[in-house]
Amino acid sequence: MRNAFTNYGSLDEFVTNNSQKMFRIVDCNKEAQDCPCMIYGRLSTMIELADKGALLGIQVLQESDDGKLYDTDTLEYYKLNEIRLTSCKEDMI
């Protein structure tokens, strides 16, 4: 079992080993414009770009009226260097 400080051999390995974990995803460009834009999601795919960057495919989770998060059919892609990922234990409950 890996802990929060595990070093991964590649970004692909990180995505594979954390695909069931829920993350808070913040677009840093929008955050810099004082937009409180955050989504909940799970890592789905990783695409390596020609410039050595990466796109992360995020399966978006939707919060319902009961406060629980549910899977959606929405898959959004974000450049890794433009987002901040946060994983909190309280989100997993």
C-alpha positions in Angstrom: 0.0 0.0 0.0 1.3 3.4 -0.9 1.1 6.5 1.3 0.8 10.2 0.5 4.5 10.5 0.0 5.0 7.7 -2.4 7.3 8.4 -5.4 6.0 7.1 -8.7 8.2 6.1 -11.6 6.0 8.0 -14.1 2.9 10.1 -14.3 1.1 7.2 -16.0 1.9 5.0 -13.0 0.5 7.7 -10.7 -2.8 7.9 -12.7 -3.2 4.1 -12.8 -2.6 3.8 -9.0 -4.9 6.7 -8.1 -7.8 6.2 -10.5 -10.3 5.3 -7.8 -9.3 8.2 -5.5 -11.3 11.4 -5.5 -9.5 14.7 -6.2 -10.4 18.3 -6.0 -9.2 19.9 -9.2 -8.6 23.7 -9.5 -7.7 25.4 -12.7 -4.8 27.7 -11.7 -5.5 30.2 -14.5 -9.1 30.7 -13.3 -8.0 30.8 -9.7 -5.6 33.6 -10.5 -8.6 35.6 -11.8 -10.3 35.2 -8.4 -12.7 32.6 -9.8 -13.4 29.9 -7.2 -13.6 27.2 -9.9 -13.2 23.7 -8.5 -14.5 20.4 -9.6 -14.4 17.0 -8.0 -13.2 14.1 -10.2 -11.3 10.9 -10.6 -8.2 10.5 -12.8 -9.1 8.6 -15.9 -6.4 9.0 -18.5 -3.1 10.6 -19.2 -1.9 11.8 -22.6 1.7 12.8 -23.0 2.1 15.9 -25.2 4.9 16.6 -27.7 6.3 19.4 -25.5 6.8 16.8 -22.6 3.7 18.2 -20.9 0.6 16.1 -20.2 -3.1 16.2 -20.4 -5.1 14.5 -17.6 -8.5 13.1 -18.3 -10.7 13.7 -15.3 -14.1 11.9 -14.9 -16.2 14.7 -13.3 -18.2 13.9 -10.2 -21.4 15.8 -9.5 -22.6 16.8 -6.1 -26.3 16.0 -5.5 -28.8 17.6 -3.2 -28.0 15.1 -0.5 -24.3 16.3 -0.5 -22.9 13.1 -2.0 -20.8 12.9 -5.1 -21.9 10.8 -8.1 -20.2 9.7 -11.3 -21.1 11.5 -14.5 -20.5 10.7 -18.1 -18.4 13.8 -18.4 -14.7 13.5 -19.1 -12.7 16.8 -19.1 -9.1 17.2 -20.0 -6.7 19.6 -18.3 -3.0 20.4 -18.8 -1.2 19.1 -15.8 0.9 22.3 -15.4 -2.3 24.4 -15.3 -4.2 22.6 -12.4 -3.7 21.8 -8.8 -4.9 18.4 -7.5 -5.8 17.9 -3.9 -7.0 14.7 -2.3 -8.6 14.9 1.1 -9.7 12.1 3.4 -13.0 13.8 4.1 -13.9 13.7 0.4 -13.6 9.9 0.4 -16.3 9.4 3.0 
